[in-house]
Amino acid sequence: MKTVLVFGIGKVGTLVGILLKQRFDVTGFDKNIPAEPIGFECIQGDIHDQALLEKTIPKFDAVVSCMPYNLNLSIALIAHAHGVHYFDLTEDVPTTDMIMQLSETAKAVMAPQCGLAPGLIGIIGANLANRFTKLRDIELRVGALPRYPNGLLAYSFTWSPAGVINEYINDAEVIHNRVRKMVPSLDGIESINIEGRDYEAFTTSGGLGTMCRTYEGKVDTLNYKTIRYPGHAQLMRFLLYELILKEKRELVETILTEAKPPVADDVVLVYAVVEGWKGEALAREEYYRSFHPIDINGKKWRAISWTTAASIAAVVEMVADKKLPQKGFIKQEEIDFNTFMETKNGQLFKG
């Protein structure tokens, strides 16, 4: 793997290109090209221009999509047809299911869900689970939050508003009482206290990726919840269901983006708990880290931006190094955590 095409040169996509540029020949693709130099060349084009995609994608060894979830499939189809490695950040279950079907005849890697959740949290959860001889519960939690919240929502859209709303509206897959099932998002609210600060966590869709299929029949409980400051879920339920705005996603995105623009000082919380048996003894393993903005190449990057970008860049590295299969579908929970952390981009999580 030498050449990589990055779709979507927004905050995350730009940093993905910068991180990969340290090793690969990187080109960006976006409708709007940044006016300032970003460290790699870009192609200006419309993602809906099928002829341009058909002409461009086969020129590269790999494509990385940092586009909204609903724009990934056209990229994946062309990459699949031409044997080009494919990576994305989607949390959308139907999109992932389609890519999984494509992977059955793939000549290259098909690796969706390479962000934080799904993505890194699944790698961490599987690493903890592998320490047990028999599993009982796997509970995974991630939150991308303003460090200094204000207002009742106590939130800032440092991540794709379309992706956040999609996670809040779609049903979530879980394993409950050993049965794989779908449950409503914004439900199952629980209180969490981390380092003396109160949070809430509630069910959202997509965060587990393919883990329910992997662990079905092996655990009593498997779920993923999003971490927010207390009161957030109730207000989102009011907005989406009591005001019946769930059918007007674009309007909700506009309202929330204008009301809660991104902040520079954010924090990403990653928390995983696994319970089960080690031999005859019941045991519990935990992982917790908080990540803050860092400097990369002389520029400060938000926590959500660099953790997401570093996650997908590390997986690309592992494929290039043949530390992962060279074709077919890659489940995040099959990625070895220690190998991931030893990649150049994985090492950012050690700081």
N, C-alpha and C positions, 0 to 999 in steps of 0.2 A: 504494500500500500504506500503510494507516494503522493497522489493527488486527491484532495478532498474539496468538495463543493458544499458550502454552508448556505442553506436557505433561511432567510429571515435575519436581516442585519439590524435587529433591535438591540436592546441592552444585553440580553443573554447571548444572542447570536454573534454579536460583535466580539464578546469575550471568548466564546467558543473558538472563533476564528483566530484570535490572538494566541490562545493557549495551544491550539493545534499547529499554528505557524512555527512554533519552536522546533517542530520536527517534520511537518509535511508542507507540501506546496498547496496553499489554501487559496480558494477563490470564493467570494461571497456572491449571493444572488438575492436581489430585492427590487421592488418597484421604486423605492426611494433610496438612492445612494447617499451616504453621509457626505456632507460638504468637506468636512475635515478628514485628513488622512487617518486611516485606522490600522495601517500596518499590513494590509493585503489588498489585492485587486478585487474589484466587484463588477459583476455583470448586472446592468439595469434591465429588468424585465418583469413581466406580469406573470404571476403564478398560474393564471388561467390561460396563458398562451401555450396550448398543448404542443404546437409545432416547435416552439422555442425549447420547451422542456425535452422533447424527443431529440432535438439536435444537440442540446447541451449536456445532459446527464451522462450519456455514454462516453464522454471524453474523460471522465473521472473514475478513479478507483473506488471512491466511497462518497456518499452524500449524507449530510447531517441536517435534518430538518428541525429548525427552531421556529417553525410556523405555528399558528393556532391549530388546534386539533382537527378542525374540519377541513384543513387544506393539505393534510399529510398524504392522503391515500393516492392522489394523482402522482405524487413524487414516488411513492413506494411501488406503484404499478410499473412505472418506467424503469426504475432501478432493478426491479425483479426481472423484467423482460430482457435487460441487457447485462445481467450478472454483475451489477454494481452493489457493493456493500451499502446497507441502509441502516441509519440510526435516527431515532427521534426522541422527543420529550413528552409524548402524548400521555394523558391520563384517561383518554376516552376509550371505553371498553369496546364499543362496536368497531372503531377503527383498528384497535389491536386484534380483534377477532378476525377481521379481514386480512390483516398482515400475516397472522398465524396461518390462515388458509393458503396464502401465497407461498409461505415458507416451505410448504410440503414439496414444492417443485423448484425451490430456489437453488441457484448455482453460487450464490454468495450469502453473506450474513444478512438476516433480517432481525434487527434489534431495536424494537420500539421501547418506550417507557424507561429511558435511561437518565431521568432527572433525579429529583429528591424523593418524591412519592407519587407514583411508583419509581423505583430505581434504587437509590442508596439505602433507603429504609428496608427494602426487601433483602438486600445483600447483608445488612446488619442483622436482621431478624433470622435469616437462615444460618448465619455464623453462630449465633447464640443457640439456635435449635440443634445444630450439629454436635453440641456438647452433651446432649442427653441421649439416654438409651430408649426412653419412652417419653412422649410429649403429652402435656395436658393443655396448656394455653400459650398462645402467641398474641401479644397485644402491641401494636405499633402506633406511634404518635409522632406527628411532625407539625410544626407551626412556623410560618413566616410572618413576623409581626413588626410593627413599629416599636422601637425600643422605649419611646416615651409617648404612650398613647394619649389621645384626647378625644372628647366626645363620647356619645353613648356606644357607637359602633366600635370604638377603640381599634381602628384598623386603617391600613393604608395599602393601596393597590400597587405594590411593588412587583407583582406578578401579573400575568395576563388576566384581565377582567373576564374575558370570555371563558378561560379555563376555570376560574374560580366559580363563576355562575354555573357552569356545566357540572362541576363537582357537587354543588349545593342542590341541584335540581334532580339529577339522575339518581336512581336507586343504587345502593352499594351491595357488593357481594361479600358475604361473611360465612364463616362456619360457626354454627351455634348448636350445642347439644349434638355434636358430631355430624350435623346435616348442613350441606352447602345450600345457602338460600340468599334471596335478595331482601334487603331491608331499606326503609326510607332514609335518605340523607337528612341531616339536621336533627336526627333523633339520637337517643342513647346518650344524652348529655351527662357528663361526669365531671367532678371537680378534681383538679390536680394542683398540688402545691410543689413548686420547683424552686429550690434555694430560697425558700421563704416568701415566694410570690405566688398568688393565686391565679389559676387559669381554669378554663373549661375546655373539654374536648368532646367532640360529637362526630357521628358517622358522616363521612362524605364518600362519594363514589371514586373508584379508580385507583385508590392509593395502594391496594394490594397487588395490582397487576395480575399475574397468573398464579399467585400463591395459593388461592383456594383450590385450584385444580391440583397443585402439587401436593398439598397437605391434607386433602380430603381423605377421611378414613384414618388419619394419623393423629388428629388433635380433637379435643372437645370444643375448644374455642379458638377462633382466629378472626381478628378484626383490625381495622385501621380507623383512626379518628384524627381529625384536624384539631390542632391546639389554637385557641383564641383567648382573648381576655374575657372575663365573665360578662354575660349579657348579650354577646354578639349573636349567638344562634337564635335567641328569641326574636331579636330585631329582624334578622334575615327571614325568619319564618313569617313574621308579620308582613314584610315587604313582598315576599314571593307568593304567599298563600292567602293571607287575609285581604291584601290589596289585589290579589290575583294577577300579579305581574310576571308570573312564571312563563306565561305564553308570549311575553314581550321582552325577550332576552336582550336585544339590542338597546332598547330603552333603559333597561335596568343597568346595563354596562355603562351607558352614557351618564346616567344619574350618579352611579357610585364612583366612576372615574373622576367626574367633576367635583364630587363632594369629598373624596378621599384620595387625592393625588399621592404619588410616591414620596416617601421621605428618604433622606440620605442615610440616616442612622437607624438601621433595622437590626433584627436579631432572628436567627433561625434556630429553633429548638428541635432536637432529634432525640427521641426517647423510645426505647424498646424493652419489653419485659417478656421473658419466656419462663414457663414453669413446667416441670416434669420430673422424671425420675432418672437418677444416675445410679445404675444398679438397683438397689432396694431403697435408696434414700430419696425422699422428695426434696427437690432443690429449686432454686430461683436464680436466674441470671438477668442482669440489667445492663443497659447501655444508655448513657446520657451525655450529650455534648450540646453546648450553645456556641453558635458561630456568629461572628460579627464582621463588619466591613473590613477589608484588607487592601493594601496597596499592591498592585500588579503593574509592572513596567511604568512606575511613577504616577499611576492614577488610582484613586480610591474607588473600589467597587462594592456595591451593596452586598450584604450577606446572601440574599436570595439569588443574586446574579452569579456570584462566583461559585457558590456551592452547587448550583444547577449546572453551570458551564463545566466545572471541574469534574462533576460526576460523569457526564456524557463523554468528555474528552478522555477520561481514564479508561472507559470501556473501548473507545476507538483505539487507544494505545494497546490494550490487551489483545484485540483482534489483530492489530498490525504485528505484534510480537508472537502471535500464534499461541497465546495463553488461553484462548477461547476457540471454540469450533470455527471453521473457516466457511461454513455455509449452514443454512437453515436458521430456525428461530432460536434466539437466545433468551432464556428466562433470566430475569435479574437475580432470582434466588439461587441460580446455579453458578453465579459468579463468586469466586473465592474472595472473601473479604481481605485477607492478608495480601494476596497478590494485587488486588485493587489498590490497596494502600501503598504499595511499593512502586506504583507507576509514578511518573513525574507529576501528574496532576492529582493523583490520589494523595501524594505527600502534603498537598495544601491543607488537607483535613487534620494533619498532625500539629499544625501551628498553634 
